[in-house]
Amino acid sequence: MSVLIAVLVVGAGSLAFRAVPLLGARHLPHAITNSAGLAGLAVIAALTTRAVLHHEDTGIPAAPFVAAVSIGVGLLLALRGRSVAVAVAAGLATYLVLAAVLPSPL
């Protein structure tokens, strides 16, 4: 019986957690909703930056630099209105070309 109560309480809490923002979003100030959207974008940017800075590939000299340039190419295309697929493909192509052009470490 206690398992059933726990499942019902967790289910009700989960439902409330998802429903409250939907029902109350109209009542939130514009600054808060705008900041919430930017916070999600900031988290994605931070994860990408950390992954680029800690990128390790023993076959590519200056691997973090190559990754940063590749991300920059994709970001530039995304800011110019290209699709996500085009931006990702261009970033991948940039990475592969730079990795092939740079001399391999001895």
N, C-alpha and C positions, 0 to 999 in steps of 0.2 A: 504494500500500500504506500509506503514512503517513497518508493521509486516512482510510482505514478504521480505522486504529488510533486516530486522534484522535476519530473519531465514536464508537467503542466506549468509549474512556476517558471522554468527556463524557457519554455515555449512562449508563454505570455510576455516574459521580459524581452525576448527576442523580437516578438511582434511589436511591442511598444517601442523598442529601440529603433525599429525600421519605420514605424508609422508616424511617430512624433515629428520628425523632420519634414515629412511629406505634408502633414496637416498644419504644421506651424511655420512653414517656410515663408508664407505670405506676410507673416507678422514680424519677421526678423528685419532689422534695419539693413539697408542696401550695403553698407560698409562691411557688416559681418558676413553676409553671403558672398560678397566680392572677395573678402580676405580668405574665406574657406576655400574658394576655388583656387586662389593663388597658393594656398598652403599645400594643396595636392600637387600642384606643378612644382613647387619648391622641393618637395620630397623626391619627386622623380629626377629633378636636376641634381640634387645632392647624391642620389644613388648612382647616377650616370657619371658624375664627376669623380666619385670615389672609385668606381670601377675602372675608369680611364687612368687615374693616377696610380693605381695599384696593379695595372695590367703588366703581366710578365710573360714574355715569350722569348726563350733563349735563342731562337733562330732568327730573331729580328733585333738589330741594334736599335736602341732608343725606342723600344716598343711603346712606352707611354706617349711619346711625341707622335708616333704614327697613329695611335688610337685617337689622340686629341685632334689631329688634322682630319681624320676620317669623320669624327663626330662633328667637327666644324663644318665640313662640306655638307653633311646631312642637315645640320641646323640651318645653314644658309639657304639650302633649297626649300626647307620647310617654311622658313620665314618669307620666302618669295612666292609661297602659295602652291608649291608642288605637293603631290599626294605623299602619303606616308610610305607607300611602296617605292616610289621614285627616290625619296630621300634616303631610305634604308639601302636601296640598291646602289646608289651613288656612294654612300659611305662605305659600303662593303667593297665596291670596286676600287675606291681610293686606298683602302687598307691593303688590298691584294696587290695593287700596282706598286705602292710604296714598299711593301714587304719584298717584292720581287726585284725592285730597282736598287734598294740599299744593299751594300755588300754584307755578306754574312760574317759574323764574328769568327775569329780563328779559334 
